[in-house]
């Protein structure tokens, strides 16, 4: 057992050593100048259609320091370049560290714009910390012959642990999780898991219930389990 654990640790160590980072002296200096700024937290992912950019923001907002060039041009930007403590080979389809179907919860700060592209001012985001979690859209949206969603249960923990709910606008959750299975003026519900008995009647149901106020700000979330 000790030998197995030791082997795992060695593999993890060497894997981390082989990562490539974009963390130049210029970037470190620019990051140090933002020491008085509170870090932003975003949820982002990498897709082939992001083109020359690194990640696409799916939730959260960037703080664009007023002193940066083109400040007003950032307002609707969702594409970002990343540097600092983020392994660049995570974004390279040809590298072993790239894993499709994973998203990232990232904290960090915008340090300057990248204008060397055909889009305009793109924020360069210096990553302080990041966490990768499984969120495969086909797994979340896919249905079976009963119109249930068999893939949701296995990725639910990552969603609950990393996606931001309380205090966020309802639209940001709809943008990630899609159309709910039930909705009213104060709540939306996603069906997570259904188990059936000897016939077609369900004997166990698990739902994710999300509550929001009159301003569509999320106030709470909870898992609801029904056993019959």
PAZA-740740 format. One record per residue (C-alpha): residue in one letter; x, y, z. Coordinates in steps of 0.001 Angstrom, whole numbers, plus 500000, padded with zeros to 6 digits. Example, Ala and Ser with C-alpha at 12.3 -4.5 7.8 and 13.67 -1.06 7.14 Angstrom:
REM PAZA-740740
A512300495500507800/S513670498940507140/
***
This chain:
REM PAZA-740740
X500000500000500000/X502825502416500905/X504504501641497596/X501306502496495671/X500836505781497548/X504475506687496977/X504132505984493261/X501051508210493030/X502865511056494787/X505868510731492452/X503618510735489370/X501747513808490632/X505026515586491380/X506526514954487963/X503243515805486242/X503229519213487922/X506864519752486914/X506017519240483246/X503333521937483184/X504133525098481254/X503237528518482647/X503023531999481181/X504414534031484073/X506935536599482829/X508695539280484918/X506505541885483181/X503342540044484214/X504550539602487784/X505322543311488013/X501933544277486580/X500240541933489052/X502150543446491992/X500825546896491027/X497279545569491614/X497979544600495238/X495242546867496583/X492564545387494340/X490253542628495492/X490551539441493358/X487728538492491014/X486220535010490925/X485005533635487611/X483802530394486091/X485313529799482657/X485993527078480136/X488050526435477028/X486537525606473672/X487812525290470145/X485780528317469118/X487600530612471562/X490163531007468779/X493192533054469762/X491865533548473299/X492371531187476230/X489131530996478166/X485517532089477875/X483838533496480999/X480540531821481754/X479912533346485211/X481334536227487221/X482548539686486264/X485980541192485776/X487177544315487513/X488912546461484898/X491248548969486585/X490542552508485395/X494195553141484609/X494356550420481936/X494309551437478247/X490975550983476501/X489146550665479811/X485701551319478368/X486235548790475591/X486163545844478009/X482517546154479055/X481004543192477137/X484128541047476891/X483858537372477826/X487087536145476240/X490272536390478280/X493944535512478149/X495343533867481283/X498788533913482858/X500315533489486299/X499462530272488128/X497536528644485302/X499127525780483310/X499066526720479635/X499068523089478521/X495566522731479971/X494482524804476943/X496407522872474307/X494446520073472628/X497694518314471701/X498958518006475300/X498235515199477742/X497020517622480424/X494141518930478330/X490840517365479411/X487695518250477429/X484545518611479478/X486229520370482403/X485551523931483551/X487566526168485863/X486786528229488948/X489450530928488954/X490493533806491187/X492804536551490010/X493102540078488609/X493171541787485226/X496690543217484806/X496717544734481294/X495123544383477840/X496278542249474953/X495658544241471773/X497707542008469465/X494688540278467932/X491873540946465498/X489258541505468193/X490450544513470171/X491306544881473835/X491333541452475503/X491911541301479282/X495007539468480448/X493937537787483690/X496656536925486200/X495496533725487892/X496099533424491629/X494298530119492164/X492183527792490042/X490161524650490493/X489101522309487706/X485755520537487825/X483827518252485508/X480975519850483623/X480222518171480334/X477263519903478701/X476036516802476791/X476036514857480089/X473975517573481781/X471496518064478945/X471255514468477695/X468059512467478254/X467181508779478157/X464074506925477005/X462219508063480151/X463187511702479435/X465338511642482587/X468880513037482784/X471142510109483762/X474379512116483460/X473547514832485974/X474135512906489194/X477816512241488450/X478663515903487841/X476334517479490420/X478951517688493195/X481258519762491000/X478393522094490121/X477327522624493740/X480889523115494968/X482116525494492283/X479299527291490474/X478243530475492271/X474572530520493336/X473619532706496305/X473801536408495432/X474032535763491686/X471431536809489132/X469169533993488004/X470227534522484385/X473784533396485175/X472519530010486396/X470200529615483414/X473183530383481211/X475054527439482741/X472374524867483588/X469918525688480829/X466141525486480935/X464840524114484263/X462430521200484468/X460081523263486644/X459753526977487336/X457471529490489013/X457784533086490218/X460217532244493017/X461865528910492228/X463397526796489488/X464027523064489731/X466330520682487871/X465652516945487913/X468874515182488921/X468160511520489463/X465222509119489229/X465177505464490253/X462388503087489331/X460950500043491031/X459692496888489346/X457327498926487172/X457512502369485559/X456685504225488770/X459631506092490374/X460673505038493888/X463332507729494368/X463620511285493002/X466396513827493561/X465972517444492483/X468053520622492698/X465823523470493849/X466976527102493463/X465095529990495065/X465275533636494012/X463709536955495064/X461619539522493154/X464795540951491622/X465793537495490303/X468709537277492735/X469326533754494001/X468753533424497739/X469305529703498303/X469720526262496772/X469000522832498149/X468783519198497146/X465360517626497571/X465093513841497834/X461756512053497642/X461438508376498484/X458241506519497694/
***
